[in-house]
Amino acid sequence: MAWDDGWYEAPERRDDPSVLVGIVPRLSDWDIICQEHWYRIPLAKAPSRLGAEYLAFYHPKVFPELRWTISYYAPVTGYDIAKRRELLPQESRHPRADVPYYRISLGPLRPLPRPIPSKKLRRVTFISTTLPRLLAAREINDLWLPREPREALWRDLQLSQPLAHYAV
């Protein structure tokens, strides 16, 4: 495979603002984002690259108007850790009431220039991307950052080699 066969993309610029796309699983979570300007992620389920300058929101099928799209994003203004019962006191008897969560404080919601659809239905939990990619994306696959060229070459070489059998 040659470098110009389309699998290599130029690396992102180091100064591009980072974006974390997260799922909004329930209508009540969207209300919290819109009215109280924060988002929660269980510590145990948080992505390894949590720190981002912006958070964008993927809406699953429970959102009739927004389903299977990313239509909004917001600047991140801070991070805290709190137990679920502190974040959602009305759910103090929830089975995960004592589980710690990241509480991500948000600035004002901003609509994207156009919604970013998920053309193939897939499970989306978190996607790390950049603000230029988010603003230019035509569909959700446009958000994933390209692999490093060496990583892609190494993977392709690994897949092309027959598996070696070693005696122990």
VENUR-V573510 format. One record per residue. N is the residue number from 0. RES is the residue in three letters. PSI is psi in radians with two decimals (* if undefined). Layout:
# VENUR-V573510
N:RES:PSI, N:RES:PSI
This chain:
# VENUR-V573510
0:MET:2.26, 1:ALA:2.81, 2:TRP:-0.46, 3:ASP:0.24, 4:ASP:0.08, 5:GLY:-0.08, 6:TRP:-0.27, 7:TYR:2.30, 8:GLU:2.62, 9:ALA:2.50, 10:PRO:2.72, 11:GLU:2.69, 12:ARG:2.46, 13:ARG:-0.46, 14:ASP:0.10, 15:ASP:2.27, 16:PRO:2.42, 17:SER:2.60, 18:VAL:2.39, 19:LEU:2.16, 20:VAL:2.21, 21:GLY:2.68, 22:ILE:2.55, 23:VAL:1.66, 24:PRO:-0.45, 25:ARG:2.70, 26:LEU:-0.68, 27:SER:-0.54, 28:ASP:-0.67, 29:TRP:-0.66, 30:ASP:-0.75, 31:ILE:-0.77, 32:ILE:-0.81, 33:CYS:-0.68, 34:GLN:-0.67, 35:GLU:-0.18, 36:HIS:0.88, 37:TRP:2.81, 38:TYR:2.59, 39:ARG:2.57, 40:ILE:2.21, 41:PRO:2.36, 42:LEU:-0.73, 43:ALA:-0.37, 44:LYS:0.05, 45:ALA:2.51, 46:PRO:2.76, 47:SER:-0.52, 48:ARG:1.28, 49:LEU:-0.75, 50:GLY:2.15, 51:ALA:2.74, 52:GLU:-0.38, 53:TYR:2.69, 54:LEU:2.30, 55:ALA:2.77, 56:PHE:2.13, 57:TYR:2.23, 58:HIS:2.08, 59:PRO:-2.92, 60:LYS:-0.25, 61:VAL:-0.13, 62:PHE:1.72, 63:PRO:-0.79, 64:GLU:-0.57, 65:LEU:0.03, 66:ARG:2.45, 67:TRP:0.58, 68:THR:2.84, 69:ILE:2.05, 70:SER:-0.25, 71:TYR:2.71, 72:TYR:2.91, 73:ALA:2.60, 74:PRO:2.54, 75:VAL:2.28, 76:THR:-0.16, 77:GLY:2.87, 78:TYR:2.40, 79:ASP:2.92, 80:ILE:2.32, 81:ALA:2.72, 82:LYS:2.68, 83:ARG:-0.72, 84:ARG:-0.51, 85:GLU:-0.62, 86:LEU:-0.66, 87:LEU:1.29, 88:PRO:-0.47, 89:GLN:-0.22, 90:GLU:0.64, 91:SER:-0.32, 92:ARG:0.15, 93:HIS:2.52, 94:PRO:-0.46, 95:ARG:0.48, 96:ALA:-0.55, 97:ASP:0.17, 98:VAL:2.35, 99:PRO:2.50, 100:TYR:2.63, 101:TYR:2.34, 102:ARG:1.96, 103:ILE:2.00, 104:SER:2.47, 105:LEU:2.62, 106:GLY:-2.87, 107:PRO:2.50, 108:LEU:2.46, 109:ARG:2.33, 110:PRO:2.53, 111:LEU:2.74, 112:PRO:-0.58, 113:ARG:2.54, 114:PRO:2.54, 115:ILE:1.90, 116:PRO:2.71, 117:SER:1.75, 118:LYS:-0.59, 119:LYS:2.20, 120:LEU:2.23, 121:ARG:2.81, 122:ARG:2.10, 123:VAL:2.20, 124:THR:-1.15, 125:PHE:2.49, 126:ILE:2.18, 127:SER:2.27, 128:THR:-2.87, 129:THR:2.81, 130:LEU:-0.76, 131:PRO:-0.69, 132:ARG:-0.74, 133:LEU:-0.80, 134:LEU:-0.42, 135:ALA:-0.21, 136:ALA:2.42, 137:ARG:-0.43, 138:GLU:2.91, 139:ILE:-0.54, 140:ASN:-0.36, 141:ASP:-0.22, 142:LEU:-0.52, 143:TRP:2.36, 144:LEU:2.54, 145:PRO:2.64, 146:ARG:2.69, 147:GLU:2.48, 148:PRO:-0.73, 149:ARG:-0.70, 150:GLU:-0.77, 151:ALA:-0.75, 152:LEU:-0.79, 153:TRP:-0.77, 154:ARG:-0.77, 155:ASP:-0.69, 156:LEU:-0.71, 157:GLN:-0.74, 158:LEU:-0.45, 159:SER:-0.21, 160:GLN:2.41, 161:PRO:2.57, 162:LEU:2.30, 163:ALA:2.52, 164:HIS:2.22, 165:TYR:2.40, 166:ALA:2.44, 167:VAL:*
